[in-house]
Amino acid sequence: MARFCKNCGAQVGDGAGFCPGCGTAVEGPPSGQGYTAPQQPPVMPQGQASPGQGFKAPPAQGYQQPPVMPQGKAPPAQGYQQPPGQASPGQGFKAPPGQGYAPPPGQPQPGYAPPPKKNNRTLLIIIIAAVAAFVVVLLATNGFGAWAEKEEPVEPPEEVQEDIPEDIPEDIEEDIPEDVPEDVVDDTPKDVYSRILAGETRNLPFGAYEWRVLAVEGNRTLLLAEDCVGKITYNEEFESVTWETSTIRGYLNGGFLQSFTTEEQERILETRIANDDNIWYGIPGGNDTDDRIFLLSVEEADRYFGDSGDYLNIKRKNYGGFSISADDWNEGQFVTNQYNSDRALEIKDPKTTPESEIYNIWWLRSPGYLKDNVVVVYSDGVVNVGGYSAVNQNGGIRPALWLDLG
């Protein structure tokens, strides 16, 4: 059975263990045929006879038989002799036409290893994964808005721009309530004039003091200081005195009036002041005057605090067992009634209040039972019609004025 070399395809003779063309070891003979490596004569040293010619090997140099090579392996390169009649390797041996080796179907060419195929699918997956990773990193860095088209800002209409305040004070921004009922907004008057027209009557700020409303007549109102604004003598000299000639009148329409602003002064009306006689004692009240700041008369003090009419009706009453004269002991010289508390001053603690701010009486402008006396109101609201000396230094002043509400 013919055999062929798996390396070069050359035909190998029966019993040959190596390819005659390339020297490659070939498989053993077909089943039942053994292969015996050819016996080669021993190579003797030059100048010595072979064993059959009486040669004796020198001592310690006995003949060694060449090793027998296993079947299917080529002997070492130094001892192989090409059989006679066959071309040696490398001498241009060509296999006879039509006698080349053909491997069975489905088996690879002997001695040929096909190049490894490139895995295109794996490369494609790697590329897709790299692109996806790049996109994720880009989105995480710039945000998804980087891919969206930026819109140009829309300018509000001109009429809207004009209504937008440029600078809003911080105190206004902080004081704007979030939810205010409509009935509460703008329900509080912004100034004393509006507050009076809205019906308020007590603790109304005007100038440096607080005032109470005694009367409203048309577009004007009569105000009286809630408390005394200081202590001063009614008149500096001990003499017969009327409101017209008193030093306290000069002070109220001079220095005290100047404590108000120009706008406030324009609101204070000049008024004709009637100075009636003391109807209980017949002391003259002097001439009428035109004043912007003044003190109440004894009749006004009785009328505007409840209008009892006790003074005009000469309802004399005793007060604490005190009287001016023996004639008044039985008849009395005081106006005292249920309206005392309205005329009374604020009670102050003498332990914590300076003496200059504690008032036992406050002046009226009416004459008392003598020409150098002036009617006073006690701190508890009782009116002393007989009055105190005009030079008393403990009298407090509660100014009055007519205010224009227009």
C-alpha positions as CSV (number, residue, x, y, z in Angstrom):
1,M,0.0,0.0,0.0
2,A,1.4,3.4,-1.0
3,R,2.3,6.0,1.6
4,F,2.9,9.7,1.3
5,C,4.8,12.3,3.4
6,K,2.5,14.5,5.4
7,N,5.0,17.4,5.1
8,C,5.8,17.5,1.4
9,G,3.5,15.0,-0.2
10,A,6.3,12.8,-1.6
11,Q,5.6,9.0,-1.9
12,V,7.3,7.0,0.7
13,G,8.3,3.4,0.0
14,D,7.2,0.5,2.0
15,G,9.3,-0.1,5.0
16,A,10.8,3.5,4.9
17,G,10.7,5.4,8.1
18,F,11.6,8.8,6.7
19,C,10.4,10.9,3.7
20,P,12.9,10.5,0.8
21,G,12.1,14.1,-0.2
22,C,12.3,16.1,3.1
23,G,13.5,13.6,5.6
24,T,10.4,14.0,7.8
25,A,9.6,10.9,9.9
26,V,6.6,9.1,8.5
27,E,4.0,6.8,10.2
28,G,4.7,3.1,10.5
29,P,3.8,0.6,7.8
30,P,0.2,-0.5,7.4
31,S,-1.2,-2.9,9.9
32,G,0.6,-6.3,9.9
33,Q,3.9,-4.8,8.5
34,G,6.7,-4.0,10.8
35,Y,9.5,-1.6,10.2
36,T,13.1,-2.5,11.0
37,A,15.6,0.3,11.0
38,P,18.4,-0.5,8.6
39,Q,21.5,-1.9,10.1
40,Q,24.5,0.2,9.4
41,P,28.0,-1.2,9.7
42,P,29.9,0.2,12.5
43,V,32.2,3.0,11.7
44,M,35.7,2.0,12.5
45,P,38.5,4.4,13.3
46,Q,40.6,5.2,10.4
47,G,43.7,2.9,10.1
48,Q,42.1,0.1,12.0
49,A,40.7,-3.2,10.6
50,S,37.2,-4.2,11.0
51,P,36.3,-6.8,13.6
52,G,36.3,-9.7,11.1
53,Q,39.9,-9.0,10.1
54,G,41.6,-9.8,13.3
55,F,41.3,-6.4,14.8
56,K,41.7,-6.1,18.4
57,A,40.3,-3.0,20.0
58,P,42.7,-1.2,22.2
59,P,41.9,-1.6,25.9
60,A,39.0,0.5,27.2
61,Q,38.0,1.2,23.6
62,G,35.5,-1.6,22.9
63,Y,33.2,-1.4,20.0
64,Q,29.8,0.3,20.7
65,Q,26.9,-0.6,18.5
66,P,25.0,2.5,17.2
67,P,21.7,3.0,19.1
68,V,18.7,1.5,17.5
69,M,16.1,4.3,16.9
70,P,12.5,3.7,17.7
71,Q,10.1,3.1,14.8
72,G,8.8,6.3,13.3
73,K,11.7,8.6,14.4
74,A,14.6,9.6,12.3
75,P,18.1,8.8,13.4
76,P,20.4,11.6,14.3
77,A,21.3,13.8,11.4
78,Q,24.9,12.6,11.4
79,G,24.3,8.9,10.5
80,Y,21.6,8.9,7.9
81,Q,22.4,7.6,4.4
82,Q,19.9,8.1,1.6
83,P,19.1,4.7,0.0
84,P,20.6,4.2,-3.4
85,G,18.5,5.4,-6.3
86,Q,16.6,8.1,-4.3
87,A,17.2,11.8,-4.3
88,S,18.5,13.3,-1.2
89,P,16.6,16.1,0.5
90,G,17.1,19.5,-1.1
91,Q,18.0,18.1,-4.5
92,G,14.9,19.2,-6.3
93,F,12.8,16.1,-5.8
94,K,9.4,16.3,-7.4
95,A,6.6,14.0,-6.7
96,P,5.3,12.1,-9.8
97,P,2.4,13.7,-11.5
98,G,-0.9,12.6,-9.9
99,Q,0.8,11.0,-7.0
100,G,0.6,13.9,-4.5
101,Y,-0.9,13.3,-1.1
102,A,-4.5,14.2,-0.6
103,P,-5.8,14.1,3.0
104,P,-9.2,12.6,3.6
105,P,-12.2,14.9,3.3
106,G,-12.7,17.1,6.4
107,Q,-9.1,16.8,7.6
108,P,-6.5,19.6,7.5
109,Q,-3.6,19.5,5.1
110,P,-0.7,17.7,6.9
111,G,1.8,20.1,8.3
112,Y,-0.4,23.2,7.5
113,A,-1.9,25.3,10.3
114,P,-4.6,27.8,9.0
115,P,-4.2,31.4,10.3
116,P,-6.5,32.2,13.2
117,K,-9.7,33.9,12.2
118,K,-10.3,37.4,13.6
119,N,-13.4,37.6,15.8
120,N,-15.2,40.6,14.2
121,R,-18.2,40.3,16.5
122,T,-16.1,40.7,19.7
123,L,-14.3,43.7,18.2
124,L,-17.7,45.3,17.3
125,I,-19.0,44.8,20.9
126,I,-15.9,46.4,22.3
127,I,-16.3,49.5,20.0
128,I,-20.0,49.9,20.9
129,A,-19.2,49.6,24.7
130,A,-16.5,52.3,24.4
131,V,-18.9,54.7,22.5
132,A,-21.6,54.1,25.1
133,A,-19.2,54.8,28.0
134,F,-18.1,58.1,26.3
135,V,-21.7,59.3,25.9
136,V,-22.5,58.5,29.6
137,V,-19.4,60.5,30.8
138,L,-20.3,63.4,28.5
139,L,-23.8,63.6,29.8
140,A,-22.7,63.3,33.4
141,T,-20.3,66.2,33.0
142,N,-22.3,68.7,31.0
143,G,-25.8,67.7,31.9
144,F,-28.6,66.6,29.6
145,G,-29.2,70.3,28.8
146,A,-26.0,70.5,26.9
147,W,-27.7,68.5,24.1
148,A,-30.8,70.6,24.0
149,E,-31.0,73.8,22.0
150,K,-30.7,76.9,24.2
151,E,-33.6,79.2,23.8
152,E,-33.1,82.9,23.7
153,P,-34.5,84.8,26.7
154,V,-37.9,86.4,26.0
155,E,-38.0,90.0,26.9
156,P,-41.2,91.1,28.8
157,P,-43.4,93.7,27.1
158,E,-42.4,97.3,27.7
159,E,-45.5,97.9,29.8
160,V,-44.5,95.0,32.1
161,Q,-40.9,96.2,32.3
162,E,-42.0,99.7,33.5
163,D,-44.0,98.1,36.4
164,I,-41.0,96.2,37.7
165,P,-39.2,98.2,40.5
166,E,-35.5,98.3,40.1
167,D,-34.5,98.6,43.8
168,I,-36.9,97.5,46.6
169,P,-35.7,98.4,50.2
170,E,-35.0,95.3,52.3
171,D,-37.3,96.4,55.1
172,I,-40.2,96.6,52.6
173,E,-39.4,93.2,51.1
174,E,-39.3,91.6,54.6
175,D,-42.5,93.3,55.8
176,I,-44.7,92.2,52.9
177,P,-47.0,89.5,54.3
178,E,-47.6,86.5,52.1
179,D,-51.3,86.1,52.6
180,V,-53.3,89.1,53.9
181,P,-57.1,89.1,53.9
182,E,-58.5,91.8,51.6
183,D,-60.6,93.4,54.4
184,V,-57.4,93.9,56.5
185,V,-55.3,95.6,53.8
186,D,-55.2,99.4,53.9
187,D,-57.8,99.4,56.7
188,T,-55.4,101.2,59.1
189,P,-55.1,105.0,58.5
190,K,-51.6,106.1,57.6
191,D,-51.6,109.5,59.6
192,V,-53.2,111.1,62.6
193,Y,-55.8,113.0,60.5
194,S,-57.1,109.8,58.9
195,R,-57.1,108.0,62.2
196,I,-59.2,110.8,63.8
197,L,-61.7,110.7,60.9
198,A,-61.8,106.9,61.3
199,G,-63.1,107.4,64.9
200,E,-59.9,107.0,67.0
201,T,-59.8,109.3,70.1
202,R,-56.9,108.3,72.4
203,N,-53.1,108.2,72.3
204,L,-52.9,109.8,68.8
205,P,-49.3,110.9,67.9
206,F,-48.8,114.5,66.8
207,G,-45.5,116.2,67.1
208,A,-43.5,114.8,70.0
209,Y,-46.6,114.0,72.1
210,E,-49.7,111.9,72.3
211,W,-53.2,113.5,72.3
212,R,-56.8,112.7,72.9
213,V,-59.8,114.0,70.9
214,L,-62.2,116.1,72.9
215,A,-64.4,117.3,70.0
216,V,-64.8,117.1,66.3
217,E,-66.5,120.0,64.5
218,G,-66.7,119.7,60.8
219,N,-63.2,119.6,59.4
220,R,-61.4,120.4,62.6
221,T,-60.9,118.6,66.0
222,L,-60.0,119.8,69.5
223,L,-57.0,117.9,70.9
224,L,-55.7,117.8,74.5
225,A,-52.4,116.3,75.5
226,E,-52.9,112.9,77.1
227,D,-50.5,113.8,80.0
228,C,-48.7,116.9,81.2
229,V,-45.8,117.9,79.0
230,G,-43.9,119.7,81.8
231,K,-44.0,121.8,84.9
232,I,-44.1,125.6,84.7
233,T,-45.5,128.5,86.7
234,Y,-48.7,130.1,85.3
235,N,-47.1,133.5,85.7
236,E,-43.6,134.4,86.7
237,E,-44.7,137.4,88.8
238,F,-46.9,137.4,91.9
239,E,-49.6,139.8,90.6
240,S,-53.1,140.0,89.2
241,V,-53.1,138.0,86.1
242,T,-55.3,136.8,83.3
243,W,-54.8,134.4,80.4
244,E,-54.0,137.3,78.1
245,T,-51.2,138.6,80.3
246,S,-49.8,135.3,81.6
247,T,-46.3,134.1,80.8
248,I,-47.5,130.6,80.2
249,R,-49.5,131.8,77.2
250,G,-46.3,133.3,75.7
251,Y,-44.5,130.1,76.2
252,L,-47.2,127.9,74.6
253,N,-47.5,130.1,71.4
254,G,-43.8,130.6,71.2
255,G,-41.2,127.9,72.1
256,F,-43.7,125.1,72.4
257,L,-45.3,125.8,69.1
258,Q,-41.9,125.8,67.4
259,S,-41.3,122.2,68.5
260,F,-43.7,121.1,65.7
261,T,-42.6,120.8,62.1
262,T,-43.6,123.4,59.6
263,E,-46.2,121.1,58.1
264,E,-47.6,120.3,61.6
265,Q,-47.7,124.0,62.4
266,E,-49.7,124.7,59.3
267,R,-52.3,122.2,60.5
268,I,-52.7,124.0,63.9
269,L,-55.5,126.5,63.6
270,E,-55.5,129.9,65.2
271,T,-58.7,130.1,67.3
272,R,-60.6,132.8,69.1
273,I,-60.4,132.1,72.8
274,A,-63.1,133.3,75.1
275,N,-61.9,134.2,78.6
276,D,-65.0,134.3,80.8
277,D,-65.2,135.5,84.4
278,N,-65.3,133.0,87.3
279,I,-69.0,132.8,87.8
280,W,-68.6,131.4,91.3
281,Y,-66.5,134.2,92.7
282,G,-66.9,137.0,90.1
283,I,-63.2,137.3,89.3
284,P,-62.7,138.8,85.7
285,G,-61.2,136.6,83.1
286,G,-59.7,139.4,80.9
287,N,-59.9,140.0,77.2
288,D,-60.6,137.3,74.6
289,T,-57.5,136.2,72.6
290,D,-56.5,134.6,69.3
291,D,-54.2,131.6,70.0
292,R,-53.0,128.5,68.3
293,I,-52.0,126.7,71.6
294,F,-54.0,127.3,74.8
295,L,-55.2,125.8,78.1
296,L,-58.8,124.7,78.8
297,S,-61.2,126.9,80.8
298,V,-63.0,125.6,83.8
299,E,-66.2,125.4,81.8
300,E,-64.5,123.4,79.0
301,A,-62.9,121.0,81.5
302,D,-66.4,120.3,82.9
303,R,-68.1,120.1,79.5
304,Y,-65.7,118.1,77.4
305,F,-65.2,115.4,80.0
306,G,-68.8,114.2,80.2
307,D,-70.6,117.6,80.2
308,S,-72.0,117.4,83.7
309,G,-72.9,121.1,83.9
310,D,-71.9,121.2,87.5
311,Y,-69.7,124.3,87.1
312,L,-72.3,126.3,85.1
313,N,-75.0,125.3,87.6
314,I,-72.7,126.1,90.5
315,K,-73.1,122.7,92.1
316,R,-70.6,123.3,94.9
317,K,-69.2,120.3,96.6
318,N,-66.7,119.9,99.5
319,Y,-63.6,117.8,98.8
320,G,-61.6,116.3,101.7
321,G,-62.8,118.8,104.2
322,F,-60.8,121.6,102.5
323,S,-62.3,125.0,101.7
324,I,-61.0,128.4,100.9
325,S,-63.1,130.3,103.4
326,A,-65.7,129.7,106.0
327,D,-68.3,130.7,103.5
328,D,-67.2,127.8,101.2
329,W,-67.1,125.3,104.0
330,N,-70.8,124.6,103.7
331,E,-71.2,125.5,100.1
332,G,-68.0,123.8,98.7
333,Q,-65.6,125.0,96.0
334,F,-65.1,121.8,93.9
335,V,-66.5,120.1,90.9
336,T,-66.4,116.4,91.5
337,N,-68.5,113.8,89.8
338,Q,-68.5,110.5,87.9
339,Y,-66.2,112.1,85.3
340,N,-63.3,112.6,87.6
341,S,-61.5,109.6,86.1
342,D,-61.7,111.1,82.6
343,R,-59.9,114.3,83.8
344,A,-57.4,112.4,86.0
345,L,-53.7,112.1,85.1
346,E,-51.9,108.8,84.7
347,I,-50.8,107.4,88.1
348,K,-47.0,107.1,88.3
349,D,-44.8,105.3,90.8
350,P,-42.8,107.9,92.7
351,K,-40.1,105.2,93.4
352,T,-39.3,104.8,89.7
353,T,-40.4,108.2,88.3
354,P,-38.4,111.4,88.5
355,E,-40.1,114.1,90.7
356,S,-40.2,116.5,87.7
357,E,-42.5,114.0,85.9
358,I,-45.0,113.6,88.8
359,Y,-47.8,116.1,88.7
360,N,-50.3,116.8,91.5
361,I,-52.2,119.5,89.6
362,W,-52.6,120.8,86.1
363,W,-53.5,124.4,85.1
364,L,-56.7,125.7,83.5
365,R,-56.8,129.3,82.1
366,S,-59.7,130.5,84.2
367,P,-59.2,132.9,87.2
368,G,-59.8,131.5,90.7
369,Y,-61.3,133.1,93.8
370,L,-58.6,135.8,93.7
371,K,-57.0,137.8,90.9
372,D,-53.7,136.1,91.4
373,N,-55.2,132.6,91.6
374,V,-55.9,130.2,88.7
375,V,-58.3,127.2,88.6
376,V,-56.6,123.8,88.7
377,V,-57.5,120.2,88.3
378,Y,-56.1,117.6,90.7
379,S,-54.4,114.5,89.5
380,D,-57.5,112.5,90.4
381,G,-59.7,114.7,88.2
382,V,-61.4,116.9,90.9
383,V,-61.7,120.5,89.8
384,N,-60.7,123.2,92.3
385,V,-62.7,126.2,91.3
386,G,-61.0,128.4,93.9
387,G,-57.6,127.7,92.3
388,Y,-53.9,127.9,93.2
389,S,-51.5,130.8,93.3
390,A,-50.3,131.6,89.7
391,V,-46.6,131.5,90.8
392,N,-46.9,127.8,92.1
393,Q,-44.1,125.9,90.6
394,N,-45.7,122.4,90.7
395,G,-48.5,123.1,88.2
396,G,-48.4,120.9,85.1
397,I,-49.4,122.0,81.6
398,R,-51.8,120.0,79.3
399,P,-51.8,122.0,76.0
400,A,-54.9,122.1,73.8
401,L,-55.2,123.0,70.1
402,W,-57.6,122.9,67.2
403,L,-56.3,120.7,64.4
404,D,-57.2,121.1,60.7
405,L,-58.3,117.7,59.3
406,G,-58.7,118.8,55.7
